[in-house]
Amino acid sequence: MSIGFSLGSMFYGNRYWINDPWQYRLPPVYGPYRWIRYYDDVMLVDIYSGQVVDVIYDFFW
């Protein structure tokens, strides 16, 4: 996955959200954006459009 890619809604549903980004030392997010776990990566996703805004690769290894 990379910035600009659009995910299908089944990949960024609330069960994948990182609800406490501070615990993982991720920046806080606001509005339609959520940090989600995608395999070993963390992605910042616009939950209205599914567009990937930022990616941190191999975050969970």
MDAnalysis code that builds the backbone (N, CA, C; Angstrom):
import MDAnalysis as mda
import numpy as np

u = mda.Universe.empty(183, n_residues=61, atom_resindex=np.repeat(np.arange(61), 3), trajectory=True)
u.add_TopologyAttr("name", ["N", "CA", "C"] * 61)
u.add_TopologyAttr("resid", np.arange(1, 62))
u.add_TopologyAttr("resname", ["MET", "SER", "ILE", "GLY", "PHE", "SER", "LEU", "GLY", "SER", "MET", "PHE", "TYR", "GLY", "ASN", "ARG", "TYR", "TRP", "ILE", "ASN", "ASP", "PRO", "TRP", "GLN", "TYR", "ARG", "LEU", "PRO", "PRO", "VAL", "TYR", "GLY", "PRO", "TYR", "ARG", "TRP", "ILE", "ARG", "TYR", "TYR", "ASP", "ASP", "VAL", "MET", "LEU", "VAL", "ASP", "ILE", "TYR", "SER", "GLY", "GLN", "VAL", "VAL", "ASP", "VAL", "ILE", "TYR", "ASP", "PHE", "PHE", "TRP"])
u.atoms.positions = np.array([
    [0.826, -1.173, 0.000],
    [0.000, 0.000, 0.000],
    [0.878, 1.247, 0.000],
    [0.344, 2.283, -0.572],
    [1.093, 3.534, -0.597],
    [0.125, 4.708, -0.514],
    [0.666, 5.885, -0.305],
    [-0.136, 7.096, -0.199],
    [-0.912, 7.300, -1.503],
    [-2.185, 7.654, -1.353],
    [-3.039, 7.882, -2.511],
    [-3.873, 6.676, -2.897],
    [-3.498, 5.504, -2.425],
    [-4.247, 4.288, -2.721],
    [-5.587, 4.349, -1.996],
    [-6.622, 3.779, -2.573],
    [-7.927, 3.708, -1.912],
    [-8.199, 2.279, -1.470],
    [-8.488, 2.127, -0.198],
    [-8.796, 0.820, 0.373],
    [-10.289, 0.534, 0.262],
    [-10.628, -0.723, 0.184],
    [-12.022, -1.125, 0.289],
    [-12.472, -0.986, 1.732],
    [-13.745, -0.697, 1.958],
    [-14.242, -0.405, 3.309],
    [-14.017, -1.545, 4.296],
    [-13.919, -2.769, 3.814],
    [-13.691, -3.878, 4.741],
    [-12.300, -3.842, 5.372],
    [-11.380, -3.046, 4.821],
    [-10.017, -2.970, 5.351],
    [-9.802, -1.805, 6.313],
    [-10.774, -0.899, 6.436],
    [-10.578, 0.216, 7.363],
    [-11.776, 0.409, 8.298],
    [-12.516, -0.655, 8.526],
    [-13.620, -0.611, 9.482],
    [-13.112, -0.387, 10.895],
    [-14.033, -0.068, 11.813],
    [-13.611, 0.318, 13.164],
    [-12.875, -0.788, 13.925],
    [-12.969, -2.025, 13.494],
    [-12.204, -3.068, 14.198],
    [-10.706, -2.995, 13.902],
    [-10.322, -2.237, 12.873],
    [-8.909, -2.060, 12.541],
    [-8.343, -0.738, 13.066],
    [-9.182, 0.114, 13.617],
    [-8.731, 1.413, 14.097],
    [-7.796, 1.258, 15.289],
    [-6.813, 2.116, 15.343],
    [-5.966, 2.236, 16.527],
    [-6.598, 3.358, 17.344],
    [-7.362, 2.978, 18.366],
    [-8.169, 3.939, 19.108],
    [-7.375, 4.850, 20.028],
    [-6.171, 4.454, 20.392],
    [-5.340, 5.282, 21.252],
    [-3.972, 5.463, 20.592],
    [-3.885, 6.357, 19.599],
    [-2.606, 6.527, 18.889],
    [-1.460, 6.929, 19.812],
    [-1.780, 7.646, 20.902],
    [-0.739, 8.075, 21.828],
    [0.005, 6.880, 22.410],
    [-0.714, 5.793, 22.669],
    [-0.098, 4.580, 23.233],
    [0.993, 4.037, 22.308],
    [0.844, 4.239, 21.015],
    [1.816, 3.766, 20.030],
    [2.747, 4.880, 19.550],
    [2.623, 6.039, 20.182],
    [3.436, 7.213, 19.827],
    [3.171, 7.683, 18.406],
    [1.925, 7.568, 17.996],
    [1.487, 8.092, 16.706],
    [0.864, 9.465, 16.937],
    [0.960, 10.356, 15.955],
    [0.333, 11.673, 16.109],
    [-1.191, 11.540, 16.222],
    [-1.828, 12.439, 16.977],
    [-3.285, 12.399, 17.064],
    [-3.909, 12.718, 15.705],
    [-5.111, 12.212, 15.491],
    [-5.822, 12.478, 14.233],
    [-7.194, 13.070, 14.547],
    [-7.709, 13.816, 13.590],
    [-8.977, 14.513, 13.771],
    [-9.833, 14.354, 12.523],
    [-11.103, 14.685, 12.682],
    [-12.017, 14.652, 11.542],
    [-12.201, 13.245, 11.011],
    [-12.157, 13.094, 9.693],
    [-12.445, 11.788, 9.090],
    [-11.252, 10.835, 9.054],
    [-10.140, 11.204, 9.681],
    [-8.932, 10.391, 9.587],
    [-8.797, 9.453, 10.781],
    [-8.307, 8.258, 10.502],
    [-8.048, 7.271, 11.552],
    [-6.775, 6.514, 11.204],
    [-5.999, 6.210, 12.244],
    [-4.887, 5.280, 12.080],
    [-5.480, 3.886, 12.089],
    [-5.071, 3.072, 11.148],
    [-5.527, 1.686, 11.111],
    [-4.326, 0.762, 10.994],
    [-4.517, -0.458, 11.467],
    [-3.490, -1.481, 11.300],
    [-3.810, -2.259, 10.045],
    [-2.795, -2.397, 9.194],
    [-2.944, -3.165, 7.965],
    [-1.762, -4.119, 7.904],
    [-1.981, -5.352, 8.337],
    [-0.921, -6.342, 8.513],
    [0.134, -5.767, 9.449],
    [1.380, -5.606, 9.015],
    [2.432, -5.068, 9.885],
    [2.584, -3.557, 9.765],
    [1.775, -2.940, 8.928],
    [1.887, -1.503, 8.682],
    [0.808, -0.731, 9.434],
    [1.040, 0.561, 9.572],
    [0.039, 1.483, 10.101],
    [-0.236, 2.504, 9.011],
    [-1.521, 2.732, 8.758],
    [-1.891, 3.683, 7.711],
    [-2.857, 4.713, 8.267],
    [-2.708, 5.935, 7.817],
    [-3.655, 6.986, 8.120],
    [-4.637, 7.031, 6.962],
    [-5.910, 6.796, 7.264],
    [-6.923, 6.645, 6.226],
    [-8.064, 7.628, 6.454],
    [-8.531, 8.219, 5.367],
    [-9.759, 9.014, 5.391],
    [-10.911, 8.012, 5.366],
    [-11.647, 7.872, 6.468],
    [-12.653, 6.819, 6.554],
    [-13.891, 7.112, 5.704],
    [-14.014, 8.314, 5.153],
    [-15.132, 8.606, 4.249],
    [-14.841, 8.135, 2.834],
    [-13.596, 8.290, 2.399],
    [-13.250, 7.935, 1.020],
    [-12.423, 6.664, 0.910],
    [-11.751, 6.263, 2.009],
    [-10.870, 5.110, 1.977],
    [-9.478, 5.422, 1.468],
    [-9.209, 6.688, 1.201],
    [-7.894, 7.068, 0.665],
    [-6.826, 7.030, 1.753],
    [-5.690, 6.425, 1.424],
    [-4.539, 6.357, 2.323],
    [-3.791, 7.686, 2.262],
    [-3.610, 8.305, 3.425],
    [-2.977, 9.615, 3.512],
    [-1.513, 9.507, 3.940],
    [-1.210, 8.506, 4.771],
    [0.158, 8.308, 5.255],
    [0.337, 6.829, 5.574],
    [1.578, 6.345, 5.486],
    [1.883, 4.942, 5.766],
    [3.172, 4.868, 6.578],
    [3.157, 4.038, 7.607],
    [4.379, 3.698, 8.330],
    [4.555, 2.191, 8.141],
    [5.548, 1.817, 7.371],
    [5.774, 0.410, 7.037],
    [6.445, -0.336, 8.192],
    [6.114, -1.618, 8.336],
    [6.713, -2.515, 9.337],
    [6.624, -1.949, 10.764],
    [5.542, -1.310, 11.091],
    [5.348, -0.746, 12.417],
    [5.194, -1.847, 13.462],
    [4.416, -2.868, 13.133],
    [4.219, -4.025, 14.014],
    [5.024, -5.196, 13.457],
    [6.180, -5.425, 13.946],
    [6.986, -6.536, 13.427],
    [7.326, -7.499, 14.487],
])
